[in-house]
Amino acid sequence: MNALLRHLVVLPIIVPLLAGTLMFFVAEARRTLRVALALASVVAQLAAGIALLYLTSDAAPYIWPEGIGVYPIGGWPAPFGIVLVVDRLAAVMVTLTATVALAALVYSVTRWDRPGQPFHSQFQFMTMGLCGAFLTGDLFNLFVFFEVLLAASYGLMLRGGGTERVRLGMHYVAVNLTGSILFLVGVALIYGMAGTLNMADLAGRAGALAPPERALFDAGAAILGIAFLIKAGSWPLNFWLPGTYAIAIAPVAAAFAMMTKVGLYAVLRLGTLMEEYETLGAALFYLGLATLATATVGMLGAKHVARLVGYSVLVSTGILLAALGLRIEALTAPILFYLIVSALTTCTFFMLTGMTDRTRQTNPSVSPDDDADTTSVYVPYGIKAPSVHAGDEDAGIAIPAAMAFLGMAFVCCVLLLVGLPPLPGFLAKFALLATALDTPVTVMTPTAVWVLCAAVLISGLAGLIALSRVGMRLFWSLAARTTPRLRLLEAAPIAALILLTGGLAALAEPVYGYLGSAARSLHEPDAYVRAVLSYETSRERPEDHRP
Amino acid sequence: MEIVYALGIGILAGSGVWLLLRPRSFQVLMGLMLLSYATNLFIFGMGRLAQQAPPIIEAAVAASGEIDPSRYADPVPQALVLTAIVIGFATTALFLVVLLALRGQTGTDHVDGREPDA
């Protein structure tokens, strides 16, 4: 049984890979089967994530002592073979990914997945890339998983077609290809100087580098950091993000909520692993503040809800980067809590945006899904385009009191995003600021802490103003609006996620306790390094028997 | 050899960056391709340049315990390059599809989908 449980680490990667591949062999017409396969895969991922959460906590020390699980993929020991590593942080991120993916997938089933493109396969490959990026213990494998999730996201982002979507899609692809090239250059420099790409091995070797190699290693780490910051959406590398997220169809944008978090995760993981090496410079703090400032202005100026939510993604990136830049160890747990809450919030809000868009009758020009345009992506290929809205009116059970539901969900999202009680957006921001003010500052000046507090509070106020304005226009204006038919399957994931955040607020203490232990183990990289490098592969290889 | 190699990478990368910043989508594509060639060469070079050096240490030499690493080529960057080439090829093909779609829809090859106002 214990031997089987060890294989749990690879499950969140294998399952979507198999499901996504299998779907190519299921005929388009057998939609029920495809949907069932997709749902089963994501539910299995969620189950694996929750099991990993349990096993990495101190509850099961007989499987993984110290809560760190190592899985050598090819059976070779760590510095030579490629390993997957699960610790508490990775388990939290995998569970979060699966939760967000499940919500987005259920939401998409009502109508968004209709036309012919391989939506479900792409969606599975994206979750595979996300989980893989969180679980891998190897820098080059991180690159491969980034590419898997990006390649899938290119297809998902372009879904629905239309000139505007293709235009922003091209920008998105170009920016991310450039980011990947930077990633590779950074990885190559690090390999050239340290001679290893295993993260645990790197942590030990980076500190021991002599000056000439050390300078080049620094350069490599910095280039790698730029690649991560592009993914995370840090200023000034984030101008593509709000438009791209706003134009993507709602369930895709909702699933993209995890994309910026991958960049932040990578910064956090490598930053803590090479803690002695001082990788996280003060630059992060200032970049975070600049991101926060530009995103706040963007929120105030945004006219369309989806764009506004896109800027709110950047606000959370800015807060997280600035908090990381303070380099206070005690802040890591609040940072993780805020990261979880903001991912769930953005996911919910993007799904909600897909529904509120349908209330608009009068002004179709700003609507992200411009029906008339959907044909044109196929023109150069001479293919007749399927319509996104085919069968718009026939799917699922409609729910009553649609406007009331939308209004309530909108208010909940605003509370979460701005950080007002009783929902956990408040708890997350409060924990962040209270911890920052409580802890004596060692690296940055105390002024930096006050600047961060002021910036967070001002951005919250600005967000409240912007969202109230948009909310009033959406729900109280006299302009002609239709009451949309909302299907149960669309409303359910939104309600479920809001309830889940409510649960996070109610159970804040155990959740926070778990994140605290995750943060502690992050800041003691020795355990991680020991677990990875001393892992004995049980199977003996034939070479061992030679004289 | 190192000088020529480094110059080659530098020229490829420099041309790539210049093309990447041009307004026409085909130039951007070429820029991305040149940049990825430069990156691939760079990764390869990170394994140290060596001629006629075997990548694998023979069992007899390993058993004798006298291994001189400088006489062997590093196989890891070669494996990394291979992966990077495949991934780069796939994503470039995808970019080409998006490029053609935008060209077909807008009738212009400007990256913003419309000609800048003169």
Interface residues (C-beta under 8 A of the other chain):
Chain A: F140 V144 E147 L150 A151 Y154 G155 L158 T163 V166 R167 G169 M170 H171 V173 A174 L177 T178 S180 I181 L184 V185 V187 A188 L189 Y191 G192 L197 S376 V377 V379 P380 R546 P547
Chain B: L20 S25 V28 L32 L35 S36 T39 F42 I43 G45 M46 G47 A59 A63 V76 P77 L80 T83 A84 I87 G88 A90 T91 T92 L94 F95 V98 L99 L100 A101 L102 R103 G104 Q105 T106 V111 D112 G113
